[in-house]
Amino acid sequence: MLATKSVRGQTLNKLAQDRVKDYIISKHLKPGDPLPPEAQLASDLGISRGPMREALRSLESLGIVEVRHGTGVFVREFNFDSMLDLLSYGLVFDQNRIGEISKIRKWLETAAIGEVIERITAQDIARIEAVFDRWEQKIAAHASTAEEDREFHRLLYSVLQNQSLIALIDIFWVVYHNVTIREITTDHHPTTTIQDHRNILAAVKKRDGARARKCIEQHFRNLEERIARARR
């Protein structure tokens, strides 16, 4: 009997989620637009209050809506929140996937670097070079340089004005740094890492796509070797 109730509850939750998503689409709601109050939405869609409340919680966890307590429910802009949660959770049980995720990010960056070279400006390059100054200071102070590494890649690929690409690169970065194996996430050779990034930028400045791709592959090869050592 308990199992039957559980299945029925899951079915109602899925039905309510689908109806809310259909409502958002049919009403042509955009990110930031409010949904009707919960009671009205439940009545309009023919769903009782309990399943509607659970459905809105599920949709919030998926990044489809945002529940602002005391204000209401609003449509969220497109995001990869659910993917981030899934990857971070999944790596707890299967950390062999870390190397695979690193390769996916390498493929993304090497594929996009040619277009970066076509679009990047002197001003963009100056902003990236400013990151190296902070990076060097942190290396000298034996502080973590993870944020500078992240900023380098964000600035480099932001010239493409593709927010989904930046979000994916960010997701892979966050997932990687959430790994609990310190041998993987701790950079024991920060001077090598910063030089890898300097080499990438130098190739970009020369508008040499083939060289830039080789430098990116070298950078990720160092990371892949770190992952392999940790697995051994």
C-alpha positions as CSV (number, residue, x, y, z in Angstrom):
1,M,0.0,0.0,0.0
2,L,2.8,2.4,0.9
3,A,4.6,1.7,-2.4
4,T,1.3,2.3,-4.3
5,K,0.9,5.7,-2.6
6,S,4.5,6.6,-3.3
7,V,4.1,5.8,-7.1
8,R,0.9,7.8,-7.2
9,G,2.6,10.8,-5.5
10,Q,5.4,10.7,-8.0
11,T,2.9,10.5,-10.9
12,L,1.0,13.5,-9.5
13,N,4.2,15.5,-9.0
14,K,5.3,14.8,-12.6
15,L,1.9,15.7,-13.9
16,A,1.9,19.0,-12.0
17,Q,5.4,19.8,-13.2
18,D,4.4,19.2,-16.8
19,R,1.3,21.4,-16.5
20,V,3.3,24.3,-15.0
21,K,5.9,24.0,-17.8
22,D,3.1,24.0,-20.4
23,Y,1.5,27.0,-18.7
24,I,4.8,29.0,-18.9
25,I,5.2,28.1,-22.6
26,S,1.6,28.7,-23.5
27,K,1.5,32.1,-21.8
28,H,4.8,33.1,-23.4
29,L,6.3,33.9,-20.0
30,K,9.9,35.1,-20.0
31,P,12.7,35.0,-17.3
32,G,11.7,37.2,-14.4
33,D,7.9,37.0,-15.1
34,P,5.8,36.0,-12.1
35,L,3.5,33.0,-12.1
36,P,0.0,33.3,-10.4
37,P,-0.2,32.6,-6.7
38,E,0.1,29.0,-5.8
39,A,-3.6,28.5,-5.0
40,Q,-4.7,30.2,-8.2
41,L,-2.2,28.2,-10.3
42,A,-3.4,25.0,-8.7
43,S,-7.0,25.8,-9.4
44,D,-6.3,27.0,-13.0
45,L,-4.3,23.8,-13.8
46,G,-6.7,21.4,-12.0
47,I,-4.1,20.3,-9.5
48,S,-4.6,20.2,-5.7
49,R,-2.5,22.4,-3.5
50,G,-0.2,19.7,-2.1
51,P,1.0,18.3,-5.4
52,M,1.3,21.8,-6.8
53,R,3.5,22.8,-3.9
54,E,5.8,19.8,-4.4
55,A,5.9,20.4,-8.1
56,L,7.1,24.0,-7.7
57,R,9.8,22.7,-5.3
58,S,10.9,20.2,-7.9
59,L,10.9,22.8,-10.7
60,E,13.0,25.1,-8.4
61,S,15.6,22.4,-7.9
62,L,15.7,22.0,-11.7
63,G,16.3,25.7,-12.2
64,I,13.1,26.3,-14.1
65,V,11.4,28.6,-11.5
66,E,12.6,30.6,-8.5
67,V,10.5,30.7,-5.3
68,R,10.9,34.0,-3.5
69,H,9.4,33.6,-0.1
70,G,6.9,36.4,0.6
71,T,7.0,37.5,-3.0
72,G,5.9,34.6,-5.2
73,V,7.2,32.2,-7.9
74,F,9.1,33.5,-11.0
75,V,10.4,32.1,-14.2
76,R,14.1,31.7,-14.2
77,E,16.5,32.3,-17.1
78,F,18.1,29.3,-18.9
79,N,20.7,27.7,-16.7
80,F,22.6,24.5,-16.0
81,D,22.0,24.2,-12.3
82,S,20.5,20.7,-12.4
83,M,23.5,19.5,-14.5
84,L,25.9,20.9,-11.9
85,D,24.1,19.2,-9.1
86,L,24.0,15.9,-11.0
87,L,27.7,15.9,-11.9
88,S,28.8,16.9,-8.5
89,Y,26.7,14.2,-6.8
90,G,27.6,11.5,-9.4
91,L,31.4,12.0,-8.9
92,V,31.0,11.0,-5.2
93,F,30.3,7.5,-6.4
94,D,32.3,7.3,-9.6
95,Q,35.4,9.4,-9.5
96,N,36.8,7.6,-12.6
97,R,34.6,10.1,-14.5
98,I,36.8,13.0,-13.5
99,G,39.2,12.3,-16.4
100,E,36.3,12.0,-18.9
101,I,34.9,15.4,-17.8
102,S,38.3,17.0,-18.1
103,K,38.5,15.6,-21.7
104,I,35.1,17.1,-22.6
105,R,36.2,20.5,-21.4
106,K,39.4,20.2,-23.4
107,W,37.4,19.3,-26.5
108,L,35.1,22.3,-26.0
109,E,38.0,24.8,-25.5
110,T,40.1,23.5,-28.4
111,A,37.1,23.6,-30.7
112,A,36.2,27.2,-29.8
113,I,39.7,28.7,-29.7
114,G,39.8,29.4,-33.5
115,E,36.8,31.6,-33.3
116,V,38.2,33.3,-30.2
117,I,41.3,34.3,-32.3
118,E,39.1,35.8,-34.9
119,R,37.2,38.0,-32.5
120,I,39.5,38.9,-29.7
121,T,40.6,42.5,-29.4
122,A,43.6,44.2,-27.8
123,Q,41.4,45.3,-25.0
124,D,40.3,41.8,-24.3
125,I,44.0,40.6,-24.3
126,A,44.9,43.4,-21.8
127,R,42.1,42.3,-19.4
128,I,43.5,38.7,-19.5
129,E,47.1,39.8,-19.0
130,A,46.0,41.7,-15.9
131,V,45.0,38.3,-14.4
132,F,48.6,37.2,-14.6
133,D,49.7,39.9,-12.3
134,R,47.4,38.7,-9.5
135,W,48.3,35.2,-10.4
136,E,52.0,35.8,-9.9
137,Q,51.4,37.6,-6.6
138,K,49.5,34.6,-5.3
139,I,52.1,32.1,-6.4
140,A,54.7,34.2,-4.5
141,A,52.5,34.2,-1.4
142,H,51.9,30.4,-1.7
143,A,48.1,31.1,-2.0
144,S,45.6,29.2,-4.1
145,T,45.4,30.4,-7.7
146,A,42.3,28.5,-8.6
147,E,40.2,31.7,-9.1
148,E,42.7,33.2,-11.4
149,D,42.8,30.0,-13.5
150,R,39.0,30.2,-13.7
151,E,39.0,33.9,-14.6
152,F,41.5,33.3,-17.4
153,H,39.2,30.8,-19.2
154,R,36.1,32.9,-18.6
155,L,37.7,36.0,-20.1
156,L,39.3,34.2,-23.0
157,Y,36.0,32.6,-24.1
158,S,33.7,35.5,-23.2
159,V,34.7,37.2,-26.4
160,L,32.4,34.7,-28.2
161,Q,29.4,36.2,-26.3
162,N,28.0,32.6,-25.8
163,Q,26.7,32.4,-22.3
164,S,26.0,28.7,-22.6
165,L,29.6,28.0,-23.4
166,I,30.8,30.0,-20.4
167,A,28.3,28.3,-18.2
168,L,29.5,24.8,-19.3
169,I,33.1,25.7,-18.8
170,D,32.2,27.0,-15.3
171,I,30.3,23.9,-14.5
172,F,33.3,21.7,-15.4
173,W,35.5,24.0,-13.3
174,V,33.2,23.8,-10.2
175,V,32.7,20.1,-10.5
176,Y,36.4,19.5,-10.7
177,H,37.1,21.7,-7.7
178,N,34.4,19.9,-5.7
179,V,36.2,16.6,-6.1
180,T,37.4,15.4,-2.6
181,I,40.7,13.9,-3.8
182,R,43.2,16.6,-2.9
183,E,45.9,15.0,-5.1
184,I,43.8,16.0,-8.1
185,T,42.6,19.5,-7.1
186,T,45.8,20.7,-5.5
187,D,48.2,22.3,-8.0
188,H,51.7,21.4,-6.8
189,H,53.3,23.2,-9.8
190,P,51.6,26.6,-10.1
191,T,54.5,28.1,-12.1
192,T,54.0,25.4,-14.8
193,T,50.3,26.1,-14.8
194,I,50.6,29.8,-15.2
195,Q,53.2,29.3,-18.0
196,D,50.7,27.0,-19.8
197,H,48.2,29.8,-19.8
198,R,50.8,32.4,-20.9
199,N,51.6,30.1,-23.8
200,I,47.9,29.9,-24.8
201,L,47.6,33.6,-24.8
202,A,50.8,34.1,-26.7
203,A,49.5,31.9,-29.5
204,V,46.2,33.8,-29.5
205,K,48.0,37.1,-29.8
206,K,49.9,35.7,-32.8
207,R,46.6,34.5,-34.3
208,D,48.0,31.0,-34.5
209,G,45.1,28.6,-34.1
210,A,47.1,25.4,-34.5
211,R,49.6,26.6,-31.8
212,A,46.9,27.7,-29.5
213,R,45.2,24.3,-29.7
214,K,48.5,22.5,-28.9
215,C,49.0,24.8,-25.9
216,I,45.5,24.0,-24.6
217,E,46.1,20.3,-25.1
218,Q,49.4,20.6,-23.2
219,H,47.7,22.4,-20.3
220,F,45.1,19.7,-20.1
221,R,47.7,16.9,-20.5
222,N,49.3,18.1,-17.3
223,L,45.9,17.9,-15.5
224,E,45.2,14.5,-17.0
225,E,48.6,13.2,-15.7
226,R,47.7,14.5,-12.2
227,I,44.4,12.6,-12.4
228,A,46.1,9.5,-13.6
229,R,48.6,9.6,-10.7
230,A,45.8,10.0,-8.2
231,R,44.0,7.0,-9.6
232,R,47.1,4.9,-9.4
